Amino acid sequence: MKKILFILVGLVLLLAACGNDSNDSGDNGGKSSENKTQETNNDNKDEDNGSEVSDTGFDNGDYVYEIKSIEQITGKYNDTQILAIEMSFTNNSEEATSPWMSIGIDAKQETDTTVETLTGANGQFPEDYKPELVKMGNTDVKPGATVDAVIGFEILYPGEPVKLTNFSFTDEVLFEKVVETTEASE
């Protein structure tokens, strides 16, 4: 009796699996394996022939960043060097978010043996450095609004280049810019 039950359960599972394959290729709205392959190929074509990587801005779907200028300045604490990025920022998400907290831009510097992620320097701007733009860098922007703002990163190795990219969990590169820095004058 147990053997017959086991065989029946196995047959039901086999038929169910076969039924799923036939539904995928039918006209009932499922995608056939041919369509899936075509979509995969189209995705690769988009990656291979897609838009070029920009060095002036990007749109990640939730936010649009247009870089207006980048400069190296001396911060208000211990002569810290800061990379100040002036931008136009558009919030296309559904929640109010500041240009800094949107975490759109990633900044790194390399040494002979390491790749260092630069930390934020928004609290280190001198009081007289574009105060309205610096304030807007930390101010929540309503959905659908566009503002001009400044955000900053602390330069760990003045004189060495900083690589700016869009932050991405999927390693999709939409934006890449290398900024040359100078050694701090003493």
C-alpha positions as CSV (number, residue, x, y, z in Angstrom):
1,M,0.0,0.0,0.0
2,K,2.8,2.4,0.9
3,K,4.5,1.6,-2.5
4,I,1.4,2.5,-4.4
5,L,0.9,5.7,-2.5
6,F,4.6,6.6,-3.1
7,I,4.2,5.9,-6.8
8,L,1.0,8.0,-7.0
9,V,2.6,11.0,-5.3
10,G,5.6,10.7,-7.6
11,L,3.3,10.7,-10.7
12,V,1.4,13.7,-9.5
13,L,4.6,15.6,-8.9
14,L,5.9,14.6,-12.3
15,L,2.6,15.6,-14.1
16,A,2.6,18.9,-12.2
17,A,6.2,19.7,-13.3
18,C,5.3,18.8,-16.9
19,G,2.2,21.0,-16.7
20,N,4.3,24.0,-15.6
21,D,6.6,23.7,-18.6
22,S,3.7,23.5,-21.1
23,N,2.0,26.6,-19.5
24,D,5.2,28.6,-20.0
25,S,5.1,28.2,-23.7
26,G,1.4,28.5,-24.2
27,D,-0.7,31.5,-25.1
28,N,-1.9,32.1,-21.6
29,G,0.4,35.0,-20.9
30,G,3.4,33.1,-19.7
31,K,6.7,33.7,-21.4
32,S,8.2,30.9,-23.5
33,S,11.8,30.0,-23.0
34,E,12.4,31.6,-26.4
35,N,11.1,34.9,-25.1
36,K,13.2,34.6,-22.0
37,T,16.3,34.1,-24.1
38,Q,15.4,37.1,-26.2
39,E,14.9,39.3,-23.1
40,T,18.2,38.2,-21.8
41,N,19.9,39.0,-25.1
42,N,18.2,42.4,-25.1
43,D,19.4,43.1,-21.6
44,N,23.0,42.2,-22.7
45,K,22.6,44.4,-25.8
46,D,21.4,47.3,-23.5
47,E,24.5,46.8,-21.4
48,D,26.9,46.4,-24.4
49,N,25.3,49.1,-26.5
50,G,23.6,51.1,-23.7
51,S,24.2,54.7,-22.8
52,E,27.7,55.8,-22.2
53,V,29.0,56.4,-18.7
54,S,28.6,60.1,-17.9
55,D,31.1,62.2,-16.1
56,T,28.6,65.1,-15.6
57,G,25.7,63.4,-13.9
58,F,23.2,60.5,-13.8
59,D,19.7,59.4,-13.1
60,N,19.3,56.3,-11.0
61,G,15.5,56.3,-11.2
62,D,14.9,57.9,-7.8
63,Y,17.2,60.8,-8.0
64,V,18.9,62.9,-10.8
65,Y,22.3,64.4,-10.1
66,E,23.8,67.0,-12.5
67,I,27.3,68.0,-11.5
68,K,27.9,71.7,-11.9
69,S,31.4,72.1,-10.4
70,I,33.9,70.3,-8.2
71,E,36.6,72.0,-6.2
72,Q,39.0,71.2,-3.5
73,I,38.8,73.5,-0.4
74,T,40.2,73.7,3.0
75,G,37.7,72.7,5.7
76,K,37.2,74.6,9.0
77,Y,38.9,71.9,11.2
78,N,42.6,71.1,11.2
79,D,43.1,72.2,7.6
80,T,41.2,69.2,6.4
81,Q,40.9,69.1,2.6
82,I,37.4,68.7,1.2
83,L,36.1,67.8,-2.2
84,A,33.1,70.1,-2.7
85,I,30.6,68.9,-5.3
86,E,28.1,71.5,-6.5
87,M,25.1,69.9,-8.2
88,S,21.5,70.2,-9.3
89,F,19.5,67.5,-7.5
90,T,16.1,66.2,-8.4
91,N,14.1,64.0,-6.1
92,N,12.0,61.5,-8.1
93,S,11.4,59.2,-5.2
94,E,8.2,59.2,-3.1
95,E,9.8,60.5,0.1
96,A,11.5,63.7,1.0
97,T,15.3,63.2,1.0
98,S,18.4,65.4,1.2
99,P,21.0,65.3,-1.6
100,W,23.5,63.9,1.0
101,M,21.2,61.3,2.4
102,S,20.2,60.0,-1.0
103,I,23.6,58.3,-1.0
104,G,24.0,58.8,-4.8
105,I,27.6,59.5,-5.1
106,D,30.5,57.3,-3.9
107,A,34.0,58.7,-3.5
108,K,37.2,56.6,-3.3
109,Q,40.9,57.1,-3.2
110,E,43.5,54.4,-3.8
111,T,46.9,53.7,-2.3
112,D,49.4,51.2,-3.4
113,T,47.6,48.5,-1.4
114,T,44.1,49.7,-0.5
115,V,41.0,51.4,-1.9
116,E,39.6,53.9,0.7
117,T,36.0,55.1,0.7
118,L,35.9,58.8,1.6
119,T,33.6,60.0,4.4
120,G,31.3,62.9,4.3
121,A,32.5,66.3,5.0
122,N,29.2,68.3,5.0
123,G,29.8,69.5,8.6
124,Q,33.3,70.6,7.8
125,F,32.6,73.4,5.2
126,P,33.8,76.8,6.3
127,E,30.9,79.1,7.4
128,D,31.4,81.4,4.4
129,Y,31.6,78.7,1.7
130,K,28.3,78.9,-0.3
131,P,26.2,78.7,2.8
132,E,22.8,78.4,1.1
133,L,24.0,75.5,-1.2
134,V,25.8,73.8,1.8
135,K,22.6,74.0,3.8
136,M,20.5,72.6,0.9
137,G,22.9,69.6,0.8
138,N,21.5,68.5,4.1
139,T,17.9,69.6,3.6
140,D,15.1,67.2,2.7
141,V,13.8,67.9,-0.8
142,K,10.2,67.1,-1.6
143,P,9.3,64.5,-4.2
144,G,9.4,66.1,-7.7
145,A,11.4,69.1,-6.6
146,T,14.8,70.2,-8.0
147,V,17.4,72.2,-6.0
148,D,21.0,73.3,-6.3
149,A,23.2,72.0,-3.4
150,V,26.7,71.2,-2.3
151,I,27.9,68.0,-0.7
152,G,31.4,67.2,0.4
153,F,33.9,64.4,1.0
154,E,37.0,64.5,3.1
155,I,40.1,63.9,1.0
156,L,42.3,61.4,2.7
157,Y,45.4,61.8,0.5
158,P,45.6,65.3,-0.9
159,G,47.6,65.2,-4.1
160,E,46.1,61.8,-5.2
161,P,43.1,61.5,-7.5
162,V,39.6,60.9,-6.2
163,K,37.3,58.6,-8.2
164,L,33.6,59.6,-8.1
165,T,31.0,57.1,-9.2
166,N,27.3,56.5,-8.7
167,F,26.5,54.4,-5.6
168,S,25.0,51.1,-6.7
169,F,24.2,47.8,-5.1
170,T,24.4,46.1,-8.5
171,D,27.7,47.6,-9.7
172,E,25.9,49.4,-12.5
173,V,28.1,52.3,-13.6
174,L,26.1,55.3,-14.7
175,F,28.6,58.0,-13.6
176,E,32.3,58.0,-13.2
177,K,34.7,61.0,-12.9
178,V,38.3,61.1,-11.7
179,V,39.1,64.4,-9.9
180,E,42.8,65.4,-9.5
181,T,43.6,66.9,-6.1
182,T,46.5,69.0,-4.9
183,E,48.6,68.7,-1.8
184,A,47.5,71.1,0.9
185,S,49.7,74.1,1.0
186,E,51.1,74.8,4.5
